[in-house]
């Protein structure tokens, strides 16, 4: 039509439009576009296999709108064997979809909201597993705690190991101190520790579609002067800005990792610094709306909260403490004493008075254990008969080499006698260097020699006494200092 308006030649216009001259003449004479000339089809190319069953299907859909087409098809096949074939499922799916669009119940509408500058910040957790990041060569399974300002889409991300209140506190703090400002509201969904009453063991009661906030989360909000609010249970779209931003953030990180050429980092801090750099560049591109957000928020005028919660833990007669339903061993001299345990998002620290007694990685989940053989080996050596049925017996093998050595000892000296020999070797590892004892055990296993505590001690002792070089005492010429001081004074 555009070519015809230029010169009026049907043949030339058809050629430039890439169609036959006869087709072009049809459209020109009709004066309509192809889409306007298409007549709706009012006939079927084949018989409807569900015509007889449709009243029954429609009744099922009206009574239970949530039924899927596949479920309806399976019910029909059960009621009327041999009437329908598997290939007819797609026909039923299309017909049910059309019925729902024309006669089905109304669907819930997502009501888009107008965001005001500086009014609220949203927080959500998202898995970073698809990024395939490794730390020192080991796959790093972790989450990102993402904080977003909905008005400008300013974003900040913090590496976390779990969706816990400690991780939430860490993520909120890093974002607020990066901004230097505080929004009026903080919004999170119901899937985080902010609305779970896990510590008291009581059932969570949902009121008006929302769970109540727990005390730890409310304390964070009071400290920063934000008003907490949450979404309705199952209504993720109410936290839509941060939810939709998660995918964009991970795509941006994926591209940055491709440019970097490696997904391996020396430590978690290096990976966090990489994320900060990527997100900081993205925030700079968000322009004036970020400035409007910052202008509308009040200044941050509080100190950082400690990134841990502290609780007391009494050392049991097993020389262990229980933290978050997990067991950790501590030095046996502390049995009966009460320790102050600081629970971080990724580690725990136990103090007696002001002295640090234990610092280790925090266990994930429940009913797990972290037992250090150095804390109990002295008691086991004195009471070797307890080793065979010791509750934490498997934790007494620091590495596969120690386990192989124990099996070899038991093959030669079964029973308590073999246990005594192994415990002496473990005592040697606790008294000297575990790596030296492990190397000695590996050497004995490779050579097929009998493994005894004396043999291991001989190998460890032979390599544990390095020669000390004799170094003559240097002669100090103090006159050079006098010369130097004279030059300075001049």
Secondary structure, DSSP 8 states (H G I E B T S, - for coil): -HHHHHH--HHHHHHHHTS-HHHHHHHHHHT--HHHH-----S-SS--TTTTTHHHHHHHHHH-TT--HHHHHHHHHHHSTTS--GGGHHHHHHHHHHHHHHHS------------TTSEEEEEEEE-GGG--EETTEE---EEEEEEETTTTEEEEEEESSSSHHHHHHHHHHHHHHHTEE-SEEEE-TTSGGG--TTTT----EETTEE---HHHHHHHHHHT-EEEE--TT-GGGGHHHHHHHHHHHHHHHHHHHHHT--EESSHHHHHHHHHHHHHHHHHTTTHHHHHHHHHSEE--S----SEEEEEEE--TTSEEEETTEEEE--GGGTT-EEEEEEESSEEEEEETTEEEEEEE---SSS-EE--GGGTHHHHHHTGGGGGG-TTGGGG-SSHHHHHHHHHHHHHSTTHHHHHHHHHHHHHHHHS-HHHHHHHHHHHHHHT----HHHHHHHHHHHS-------------THHHHHHHHHHH-
